[in-house]
Amino acid sequence: MTPEDFLDGHATASAVYETVRQRLGELGPFETRTTKSQIAFRRRRGFAYLWLPGQYLRGPHADVVLSIALDRHDASSRFKEVVQPTPGRWMHHLELGDPDDVDAEVVRWLEEAARDAD
């Protein structure tokens, strides 16, 4: 499956994906892996994941969520939810409604996550 297949019919999510991909490209090499549930951005390990909450949630929800894996908890109010799936690893879930939501702050989180994934 390609990212385009996964995002087919989701214009906002596709635009967000392109912005994230472009901004990550400015930070150095990475790979993408697309499954039925998400697009994973990877170096040695995954560091960010783009997924469609409409696949899992009923009722109102964001068009797309960017989950960023950090080795620390960031208390920013921008995150919808922060969970610790394993010791020393926190997943920060960020709802995005527009490509412009991928601003300098988000890029700093992505840069940190990518660096930690080397």
C-alpha positions, -999 to 999 in steps of 0.1 A, spaced: 0 0 0 12 35 -8 6 67 12 -16 79 -17 -37 47 -14 -41 51 23 -51 88 20 -74 84 -10 -105 105 -5 -90 124 24 -79 157 9 -69 175 41 -49 144 54 -32 142 20 -21 178 22 -9 174 58 11 143 47 28 162 19 37 190 43 51 166 69 70 147 43 85 179 29 94 193 63 110 159 73 130 159 41 146 191 52 158 173 84 176 145 66 169 110 54 139 89 65 117 61 53 79 57 51 60 25 57 23 24 49 -1 -1 64 -39 -3 65 -38 18 97 -11 44 93 18 59 76 50 55 97 80 78 93 112 59 103 149 60 107 163 31 127 129 30 144 96 47 139 94 83 152 61 97 138 29 82 125 1 98 105 -33 81 109 -70 88 102 -91 88 134 -123 83 114 -111 46 109 -115 41 147 -136 68 163 -173 77 160 -186 112 162 -167 144 156 -129 139 152 -100 155 135 -93 148 99 -58 134 107 -36 128 137 2 130 138 16 109 166 51 119 176 73 95 196 96 114 220 119 100 247 103 125 271 69 138 280 61 172 265 33 190 283 22 212 254 -15 219 254 -15 213 217 -14 176 222 -48 159 223 -33 130 243 1 118 256 6 82 265 36 62 276 34 28 258 68 17 271 92 30 298 111 60 285 89 65 254 59 88 251 35 91 222 22 126 216 -10 127 196 -16 160 177 -48 166 158 -43 185 126 -69 202 105 -48 220 80 -13 217 65 -4 251 82 -8 233 115 27 218 108 44 249 120 79 255 135 70 240 169 58 207 152 89 206 131 110 209 163 92 179 178 97 160 146 134 169 145 138 157 181 119 125 174 139 117 142 172 124 160 162 100 188 152 73 163 187 71 148 
